Amino acid sequence: MADRVLVIGSGGREHALAWKLAQSPHVKHVFVAPGNAGTADNGKISNSAVLVSNHNIVTQFCKDHNIGLVLVGQEALLAAGIVDDLRAAGVRCFGPSAKAAQLASNTGFAKAFLDRHGIPTARWKAFNNAQEACSTDFPARVVRARGPAARKEVTIAASKEEACRVVQEIMQDRMFGEMVVIEELLQGEELSCLCFTDGVTVASMPPAQAHKRLLDGDQGPNTGGMGAYCPVPQV
């Protein structure tokens, strides 16, 4: 393990990574860029103002501060290829390449990958035309688009009319992008089963369940996550 570690991101995910890394006797210090209030001057953890959107600046920061390992939690930066650039500069980095990150950042790419490899997934179709998208006849609909900074914008539509309104906003007003994926809504428990892998070995973490909807009783708009709990009694 490296003496000095840089964690890139500003959310709860990066806070948890930094907190756990700091517990290792092999880690002397954890920088978090840009970090948040929970990672500011917290024992072995401190925030850094390094401009993470500029990969050359991040690379130079790593060399100037003898960073032995970088962990990237921010999805937009993974999609932008920060891991590729850091590795090319000789900086050890934990995270997927830009090509692999498409599985999380590009819904159309991910769904086509699932179909191509026979992995079960909800019925879906990608659209670049709002009128064609509004003609989708799935019994229940999930509208997905790639939003600002590669954030996935997800709307669970209660009716065909609502789905069509969301599509119009996305494609005609260009709120989030120029392509949408509409898929069938699957009913039931939704779990996240995450794994670590080096390309050969797979180590699974316990399943977790996120609180996705804004309001109690699975009501309200879908969010990026309102917290999660683990272990999950359903599994």
JOQUI-V895616 format. One record per residue. N is the residue number from 1. D_LAST is the distance of its C-alpha to the last C-alpha in Angstrom with 2 decimals. Layout:
{{N D_LAST} {N D_LAST}}
This chain:
{{1 32.94} {2 35.42} {3 37.42} {4 37.10} {5 34.10} {6 34.05} {7 30.93} {8 31.61} {9 30.20} {10 30.32} {11 26.92} {12 24.19} {13 22.73} {14 26.11} {15 26.50} {16 23.36} {17 24.59} {18 28.05} {19 26.98} {20 25.13} {21 27.90} {22 30.51} {23 29.11} {24 30.09} {25 33.54} {26 34.20} {27 34.13} {28 37.25} {29 36.54} {30 34.04} {31 35.55} {32 33.52} {33 35.15} {34 35.57} {35 33.04} {36 32.74} {37 33.92} {38 31.22} {39 32.33} {40 36.05} {41 37.97} {42 35.15} {43 36.33} {44 35.76} {45 34.45} {46 36.80} {47 36.92} {48 39.15} {49 41.02} {50 41.17} {51 41.08} {52 37.82} {53 38.78} {54 41.70} {55 40.45} {56 43.89} {57 43.95} {58 40.51} {59 41.77} {60 44.90} {61 43.02} {62 41.01} {63 44.26} {64 46.12} {65 43.50} {66 42.63} {67 38.97} {68 37.38} {69 34.02} {70 32.81} {71 29.21} {72 28.97} {73 26.26} {74 28.19} {75 27.32} {76 30.85} {77 32.47} {78 30.28} {79 31.30} {80 34.87} {81 34.92} {82 35.26} {83 33.57} {84 36.06} {85 38.97} {86 38.08} {87 37.59} {88 40.85} {89 42.56} {90 41.32} {91 38.72} {92 35.51} {93 32.63} {94 28.83} {95 27.50} {96 27.73} {97 31.08} {98 32.14} {99 31.69} {100 28.07} {101 27.37} {102 28.21} {103 24.70} {104 23.74} {105 27.14} {106 28.38} {107 26.31} {108 28.89} {109 28.85} {110 25.06} {111 24.95} {112 27.91} {113 26.31} {114 23.25} {115 25.73} {116 28.00} {117 25.43} {118 23.85} {119 20.44} {120 19.13} {121 19.76} {122 21.12} {123 24.85} {124 26.93} {125 30.44} {126 32.19} {127 35.40} {128 38.36} {129 40.25} {130 39.45} {131 41.15} {132 39.23} {133 35.90} {134 36.81} {135 37.30} {136 33.65} {137 32.66} {138 28.86} {139 27.87} {140 25.82} {141 26.38} {142 24.98} {143 27.84} {144 27.29} {145 30.07} {146 30.73} {147 32.09} {148 34.29} {149 33.50} {150 30.99} {151 28.63} {152 26.58} {153 27.74} {154 25.42} {155 26.61} {156 24.82} {157 27.88} {158 28.26} {159 31.21} {160 33.19} {161 35.78} {162 33.45} {163 32.10} {164 35.75} {165 36.73} {166 34.08} {167 35.23} {168 38.82} {169 38.09} {170 36.34} {171 38.80} {172 42.08} {173 41.92} {174 40.16} {175 37.83} {176 35.12} {177 36.47} {178 38.07} {179 35.17} {180 32.27} {181 29.36} {182 28.52} {183 25.43} {184 23.86} {185 21.33} {186 18.02} {187 16.57} {188 12.96} {189 10.05} {190 10.93} {191 9.07} {192 11.16} {193 10.72} {194 14.10} {195 16.21} {196 19.68} {197 22.21} {198 25.95} {199 26.37} {200 26.04} {201 23.26} {202 19.65} {203 17.69} {204 14.08} {205 12.91} {206 9.51} {207 7.59} {208 9.41} {209 10.33} {210 14.11} {211 16.47} {212 18.46} {213 20.85} {214 23.82} {215 24.02} {216 22.09} {217 20.45} {218 19.61} {219 23.37} {220 25.79} {221 25.97} {222 23.26} {223 23.49} {224 22.79} {225 20.12} {226 20.76} {227 18.59} {228 14.90} {229 12.60} {230 10.40} {231 8.32} {232 5.86} {233 5.45} {234 3.81} {235 0.00}}
